[in-house]
Amino acid sequence: MSGQKTSKISLKIGGMSCASCVATIEGALTNLGGVSKAQVNLAAQKAHVEYDRELV
């Protein structure tokens, strides 16, 4: 992906209670077309996502 087309967003995610929740959400996000990186923080209840804005 080109750096010029890449955007970042932070999303609030509620209801996570364990590392398995984090892994499931990270996996689902990274499997989306155009998403290059997804990091989920259990303590903060947030996901940080990098994606190609032309594909998402």
C-alpha positions as CSV (number, residue, x, y, z in Angstrom):
1,M,0.0,0.0,0.0
2,S,1.2,3.5,-0.7
3,G,1.8,5.7,2.3
4,Q,-0.1,8.5,0.6
5,K,-3.3,6.5,0.6
6,T,-2.9,5.1,4.1
7,S,-5.1,6.5,6.9
8,K,-5.2,5.8,10.6
9,I,-8.2,5.6,12.9
10,S,-8.8,4.8,16.6
11,L,-12.0,3.0,17.4
12,K,-13.6,2.5,20.8
13,I,-14.5,-1.1,21.4
14,G,-16.5,-2.2,24.4
15,G,-17.2,-5.6,25.8
16,M,-13.7,-7.1,25.5
17,S,-12.7,-9.2,28.6
18,C,-9.7,-11.3,27.6
19,A,-6.8,-11.8,25.2
20,S,-8.9,-14.1,23.1
21,C,-11.3,-11.1,22.4
22,V,-8.3,-9.1,21.3
23,A,-7.0,-11.8,19.0
24,T,-10.4,-12.3,17.4
25,I,-11.0,-8.6,16.7
26,E,-7.4,-8.1,15.4
27,G,-7.9,-11.1,13.1
28,A,-11.2,-9.9,11.8
29,L,-9.9,-6.4,11.1
30,T,-6.7,-7.5,9.4
31,N,-8.8,-9.8,7.2
32,L,-10.7,-6.9,5.8
33,G,-9.5,-5.8,2.3
34,G,-7.4,-2.7,2.5
35,V,-6.5,-2.9,6.2
36,S,-2.8,-3.1,6.6
37,K,-2.5,-3.1,10.4
38,A,-4.7,-3.5,13.4
39,Q,-3.7,-3.3,17.1
40,V,-6.3,-3.8,19.8
41,N,-5.6,-2.7,23.4
42,L,-7.7,-4.6,26.0
43,A,-7.0,-2.1,28.8
44,A,-7.9,1.0,26.8
45,Q,-10.8,-0.8,25.0
46,K,-9.6,0.6,21.7
47,A,-8.4,-0.5,18.3
48,H,-5.9,1.4,16.2
49,V,-6.2,0.6,12.5
50,E,-4.2,1.6,9.4
51,Y,-6.0,1.2,6.1
52,D,-5.9,2.2,2.5
53,R,-8.7,4.8,2.2
54,E,-9.2,3.9,-1.5
55,L,-10.1,0.3,-0.6
56,V,-12.0,0.7,2.6
